[in-house]
């Protein structure tokens, strides 16, 4: 399955890495990125693994060992990551 990242998701990913590096340490930030990459690879194999999203036509997948949601869409042969979002915050629009 082809993988696409929205600009917002790419910015979210960068922001989460920078936050983890600043408030924890670079090793934890790298581990966080590893968990996200693993989650995305899992979704590429099993795109319906996430629950139905709160935003129409999206799905949500909790990144294991983190407090992050991957908000994504599946269209044809493409998995598009729309947001990387802290699970404790209100749903994005």
VENRA-V154697 format. One record per backbone hydrogen bond with DSSP energy under -0.5 kcal/mol. CO is the residue of the C=O (numbers start at 1). NH is the residue of the N-H. If there is no record, write none. Layout:
co={CO,CO}
nh={NH,NH}
//
This chain:
co={2,4,6,7,8,9,10,11,12,13,14,15,16,17,18,19,20,20,25,26,27,28,29,30,31,32,33,34,35,36,37,38,39,40,41,42,46,47,51,55,58,59,60,61,62,63,67,68,69,69,70,70,71,71,72,73,73,75,77,78,78,79,79,80,80,81,83,83,85,86}
nh={79,81,10,11,12,13,14,15,16,17,18,19,20,21,22,23,24,25,29,30,31,32,33,34,35,36,37,38,39,40,41,42,43,44,45,46,49,50,60,58,53,72,51,70,64,66,87,63,71,85,61,72,82,83,59,75,80,78,2,75,80,4,81,73,82,6,71,85,69,89}
//
